Amino acid sequence: MDNRKSKIDQLLQKYKAGNCTVEEMTWLRTALAEADPEADVDQAIIESLLQPVDGLNASESHLEKTLENIKRQIAEQQVKKRSLRLMRWPYWAAAGILFLSLFTLLIRNQHPDTVQQLTKHTVRQQILPEELPPGGNRATLRLADGSLVQLNDQQSGIIMGDEITYANGQPLQSGKMERNQETNDLSKVMLELSTPVGGMYQITLPDGTKVWLNAASSLHYPARFAQHERKVTLKGEAFFEVRKDIARPFKVLSQGQEVQVLGTAFNVNAYPDNKLVKTTLVSGRIKLSNENPAIAAVYLQPGQQSSTNATGTIRVAQVDPAAFTAWKEGLFYFDETPLAEALQQIGLWYDVEVKYSSSIPQTHFYGRIKRDKPLGEVLEVLAEGGLRFKLVKARDKHVLLVAAQP
């Protein structure tokens, strides 16, 4: 008996005793739905499922009727003397019917607080992770008048100038700059580049500074920088290569934090749902401050990363910058990356909502994976960390269910 068959047998015995956990029940349902009855489950095991289950008296009469129907189907098939494979199918189908009818009741008895979540999952549609493609070049540009321009997903970025063009020089429709009617000043004309979940885009700002926007991010910036400073506002994550200009420091505002530089390369991760704003310096030198006047500004050197919490407290650590900037090169780069952070990156890039079971190991990941692979290939690598995944579609949303391997 192979490991899978042995595990199914073991869980069926626990199921009979009413001791299955939610995670074990979910695994067993999947195994019974996908397994080959000849290869994984023999007739004795299926018959064991048809025996009365302890602790389910609330629906005893219904279960008795179900069992009678199942036994009748089995008897009819035996009379017809079909082949062994065809004779086993009624056991398989009957067990599945009984299992589905008992599942919600068992969960309700053992874990009443999870009924709503699991009931929602029962109406979802399971899909294969390899069917879900990776993200790509996707973004919108909000112009000064509030209108939205859907940017070409065959282009990698835009360049700001007297007109807005794509990286290959092609003009952007509706890309001509309109001056502020009151001041005739382009530094007062504000635009916003935004990427959706599963999208990224580049922009060259009016001063020549280059910015890469990661998924679910936005950059608010002027059509032309003022004479005394260059200031932008970031939500989400971006990598900056700032053009040096001693007379005009470059400032990035994000989640109450301000990064000030003259010319350097750095990454800012400031997603609203994160507890920390992380700024990673690749080259040059940057100054960090925040809205809390009681906390002194911090200066970062190359290879350092600051983490700023909601109170403004800043902590600095030495890191490998490549692990925090590789996304712009088309890579997931994990270097002792906690599970939640790794799956956040994956969820944002593949546009999936990640949900965890209650017993997930504190796993860390190492290695590099190309971001142009289908989701299934990425999950195969992560599964080596003691995890198992299931991808479903609930309404219009893809949901990635994460659990520990049994």
Disulfide bonds with the S-S distance in Angstrom:
none
